[in-house]
């Protein structure tokens, strides 16, 4: 499979991976032949890039963090349970979240734990704008990968996973016209959005089956090391370690998701943006762990090397994902050549210098 910008699609190309709605339903199946009408529709939906079938990379398969059945079931449970949280929850608690999500977390951990090369990969293409339900699941998955890499035991992973999954549940109490506003929020609107951290904590802190430390993730995931975050302006060690992991995953998923006003960033640009906050917004050691867990250059991505050659990412090393294997198909003069591979983990003098075909508007946060 090859990852290509939607703007570079041509009629007759075949879809390499499914495209989903925000509810997890399949909008377009893998193998569908693209027409001009479908390509135009993909552009209208704000999707920046998709996987297509490609003879050069027919052996490239993009693994999923969890099984499709697990993902669809999880999304269904998240949507149902989030929508069951009543307005005015303080005096009318539901006491259902712990029971609903405990078993689901076990299934997710079983899926992730069964993989030998668990990494944060570019997720399935979505046809709609940012979804709270999908975002909650992604943040949970990413955070669990980080927790595993950090050596957490099962109890810690369950606490962390629940905190990540439920970190934004307070947004269910925020008016949708504010959450979905494409332009800059007014000061009053931003205060409404900021309130979701305290609301989420209040929803979760007395829920049976939800550890208090998981509720703290909802409260603190927008706090930052230098005190510039909210709701309390906590600094450094005042912020719980779990909440710091959730903050990284939350920011990364928000940046790589498609929005009405901009396509999602590619992983390497999102990681660059996170690193701009190293030591001020995020812990440097956590950023380093995060970088080592992310497939910065996704499988199937076309890249230009410092040698001038052009190729496709075909394999990613779990230990050093920033140094993948590149299948070269054009020489430094732009002439097509019989494919050969360069392993950047051993060819240390060669680096990736460009992502051809990805327009500036796809690489900059709009």
URMO-V234860 format. One record per pair of residues at least 4 apart in sequence whose ideal C-beta (glycine too) atoms are under 7 Angstrom apart, sorted by the first residue. I is the first residue (numbers start at 1). J is the second residue. If there is no record, write none. Layout:
i = [I:I]
j = [J:J]
//
This chain:
i = [1:1:1:1:1:1:1:1:1:1:1:2:2:2:2:2:2:3:3:3:3:3:4:4:4:4:4:4:5:5:5:5:5:5:6:6:6:6:6:6:6:7:8:9:9:9:11:11:11:11:12:12:13:13:14:14:14:14:14:14:15:15:15:15:15:15:15:16:16:16:16:17:17:17:17:17:18:18:18:18:18:19:19:19:19:19:20:20:20:20:20:20:20:21:21:21:21:22:22:22:22:22:23:23:24:24:24:27:28:34:34:35:36:37:38:39:40:41:42:42:45:45:46:46:46:46:46:47:47:47:48:48:48:48:50:51:51:54:56:56:56:56:57:57:57:60:60:60:62:62:62:63:64:65:65:65:65:66:66:66:66:66:66:67:68:69:70:70:70:70:71:72:73:74:74:74:74:75:75:75:75:76:77:77:77:78:78:78:78:79:79:80:81:81:81:81:82:82:82:84:84:85:85:85:85:85:86:86:87:88:89:89:90:93:95:95:96:97:97:97:97:98:98:98:98:98:99:101:101:101:102:102:103:104:105:105:105:105:106:107:108:108:108:109:109:109:109:110:112:112:112:112:117:118:118:119:119:119:119:119:119:120:120:120:120:120:121:121:122:122:122:123:126:126:129:129:129:130:130:130:131:132:132:132:133:134:135:135:135:135:136:136:136:137:138:138:139:139:139:139:139:139:139:140:140:140:140:141:142:142:142:142:143:143:143:143:143:143:143:144:144:144:144:145:145:146:146:146:146:146:146:147:147:147:147:147:148:148:149:149:150:152:152:152:153:154:155:156:157:158:159:159:159:159:159:160:160:160:161:162:162:162:162:163:163:163:163:163:163:163:164:164:164:166:166:166:166:167:167:167:167:167:167:168:168:169:169:169:169:170:170:170:170:170:170:171:171:173:174:174:174:174:174:175:176:177:178:178:178:178:181:181:182:182:185:185:185:186:187:188:189:190:191:194:194:195:196:197:197:197:197:197:197:198:198:198:199:200:200:200:201:201:201:201:204:204:204:204:205:205:210:210:212:213:213:215:216:216:216:217:217:217:217:220:220:220:220:221:221:221:221:222:222:223:223:223:223:223:224:224:224:225:225:225:225:225:225:226:226:226:227:227:227:229:234:234:239:239:241:242:243:244:244:244:245:245:246:247:247:248:248:248:248:248:249:250:251:251:252:252:252:253:255:255:255:255:255:256:256:256:256:257:258:258:261:262:262:263:265:265:265:265:266:266:266:267:267:267:267:267:268:268:268:269:269:270:271:271:271:271:272:273:274:274:275:277:277:278:278:278:279:282:282:283:284:285:286:287:288:289:290:292:294:295:295:295:296:296:297:297:297:297:297:298:299:299:299:300:300:301:301:301:302:302:302:302:303:303:303:303:303:304:304:304:304:305:305:305:305:305:305:306:306:306:307:307:308:309:309:309:309:310:310:310:310:311:311:311:311:312:312:313:313:314:314:314:315:315:316:316:317:317:317:317:320:323:323:324:325:325:326:326:326:327:327:328:328:328:328:329:329:329:330:330:330:330:331:331:342:342:343:344:358:358:360:361]
j = [16:17:51:52:53:54:57:60:61:62:300:51:52:54:57:300:312:49:51:298:300:301:8:9:49:50:52:357:48:49:357:358:359:362:39:42:43:47:48:49:50:359:357:13:34:39:34:35:36:39:33:34:34:52:31:32:33:34:52:53:28:30:31:32:34:50:52:30:51:52:53:30:51:62:124:125:26:28:29:30:124:27:28:50:125:127:24:25:26:27:124:126:127:25:27:127:128:126:128:131:133:134:75:79:71:72:75:127:32:38:39:39:40:41:42:43:44:45:47:50:127:128:129:258:259:260:263:125:127:258:258:263:264:362:125:62:300:58:312:327:329:339:300:312:314:299:300:314:121:299:300:121:68:112:118:121:141:70:71:108:111:112:141:111:72:73:74:107:108:111:75:76:77:78:104:108:137:79:133:134:137:80:81:100:104:82:133:136:137:83:133:84:96:97:100:101:133:169:172:94:96:89:94:169:172:203:92:94:173:92:93:203:202:206:207:208:100:101:166:207:210:102:207:208:209:210:209:105:162:165:106:209:107:108:109:158:161:162:110:111:112:144:161:113:144:157:161:114:118:144:145:148:318:145:148:145:293:294:295:318:321:142:145:293:294:295:295:298:267:295:298:138:134:258:258:259:260:135:257:259:135:136:168:171:137:138:139:168:253:257:140:165:168:141:142:253:143:164:167:246:249:250:253:144:161:164:165:145:146:249:252:253:147:160:161:164:245:246:249:148:157:160:161:149:293:150:245:249:289:290:293:152:156:157:160:245:152:157:289:293:289:156:157:160:157:158:159:160:161:162:163:211:213:214:242:164:242:245:165:166:210:211:214:167:213:214:217:218:242:246:217:246:249:200:204:214:218:200:217:218:221:246:250:196:200:200:203:204:218:196:197:199:200:203:218:179:196:199:178:179:192:193:196:192:180:181:185:189:192:193:185:189:260:261:189:190:193:190:191:192:193:194:195:230:231:199:200:201:218:219:222:230:231:202:219:231:203:204:218:219:205:215:218:219:210:214:215:218:212:215:214:215:216:240:242:219:220:240:243:221:242:243:246:234:239:240:243:243:246:247:250:229:230:229:232:234:239:243:228:229:281:235:236:280:281:282:283:235:280:281:233:234:235:233:238:239:243:244:245:246:247:248:283:286:249:286:250:251:282:252:274:282:286:290:253:254:255:274:256:270:274:257:264:265:270:273:365:264:265:267:270:264:263:264:366:365:366:362:269:270:363:365:355:358:363:271:294:295:296:298:272:296:297:273:363:274:275:291:294:296:276:365:282:287:287:281:282:282:284:287:284:286:287:287:288:289:290:291:292:293:294:321:321:299:316:321:321:322:301:303:313:324:352:313:313:314:316:312:313:312:313:355:310:312:356:357:311:313:326:352:355:310:353:354:356:309:311:326:350:352:353:350:351:353:332:350:332:328:330:331:332:328:329:330:356:326:327:328:329:326:327:324:326:325:327:341:324:325:321:324:321:323:324:345:345:344:345:344:341:343:341:342:344:339:341:337:339:340:342:336:337:339:334:335:336:337:335:337:347:350:347:350:362:363:364:366]
//
